[in-house]
Each structure stands twice: as C-alpha cells, then as structure tokens.
Amino acid sequence: MTRRFEFVAGNSAKYWEIATTGREVRVRFGRLGTSGQVQTKSFISDAAATRHAQQRVDRKSTRLNSSHT
C-alpha cells in the first residue's frame, strides 16, 4: 500500500507519503521537488504494519479535511 498527499498553498508546496512493505512502514515527507526525509518503522506482523499505516492515513486525511472547511 502506498498513499501520497500533496499540499500547495501560497509559498508552501509539500508532500507526505506512506508505504508498507511486509512488516515495514516507510514515511517520506518534504517539499515538492526534493527527496525529503524518510522514517522507517518495523512491526511484528504484516497486519500490524498495515493497521499502523491505515491509522496514519486516516489521521492525515482528517487533518487535511478539517483545515479546508
């Protein structure tokens, strides 16, 4: 699973991306046009990694929706 969010407003242009590969979750974020920063976290099982990634996506979606209303 890979999800990417981009935000562009005024002088701000950034992205946030999350990907799962087996038991590993990788979050990458930064300004558009850069390689950004990467954070990697390992979990006990594939299911735990997927659950964590989905929770992060839900949180990010909630924040984006609440800031644009």
C-alpha positions in Angstrom: 0.0 0.0 0.0 1.3 3.4 -0.9 -0.5 6.7 -0.3 0.6 10.2 -1.1 -0.8 13.6 -0.1 0.3 16.9 -1.6 -0.4 20.4 -0.2 0.2 23.5 -2.3 -0.9 26.9 -1.0 0.8 30.3 -1.2 4.6 29.7 -0.9 4.0 26.2 0.6 4.4 23.1 -1.5 4.9 19.9 0.4 4.2 16.2 0.3 3.7 13.3 2.7 3.8 9.7 1.5 3.4 6.4 3.3 4.2 2.9 2.0 4.1 -0.6 3.6 6.3 -3.5 2.5 5.7 -6.6 4.6 6.3 -5.7 8.2 7.9 -2.3 7.4 6.3 1.1 7.2 8.1 4.0 5.4 7.0 7.6 5.7 8.6 10.1 3.4 7.9 13.9 3.6 9.3 17.2 2.4 9.0 20.0 -0.1 7.8 19.1 -3.6 10.8 18.6 -5.9 13.1 17.2 -3.1 13.8 13.7 -1.9 12.6 14.8 1.6 13.1 12.9 4.8 12.4 9.2 5.4 11.3 7.5 8.6 11.1 3.7 8.7 9.5 1.6 11.4 9.3 -2.2 11.7 6.4 -4.2 13.2 5.8 -7.7 14.5 3.5 -8.7 11.6 2.3 -7.5 8.2 -1.1 -6.9 9.6 0.3 -4.7 12.4 2.2 -2.6 9.8 -0.9 -2.3 7.6 -3.0 -1.2 10.5 -0.5 1.4 11.6 -0.2 2.8 8.1 -4.0 3.0 7.7 -4.3 4.8 11.0 -1.7 7.4 9.9 -3.6 7.9 6.6 -6.8 8.3 8.4 -5.2 10.9 10.7 -3.7 12.8 7.8 -7.0 12.7 5.9 -8.9 14.1 8.9 -6.4 16.9 9.4 -6.5 17.9 5.7 -10.3 17.8 5.6 -10.6 19.9 8.8 -8.2 22.5 7.6 -10.0 23.0 4.3 -13.6 23.5 5.7 
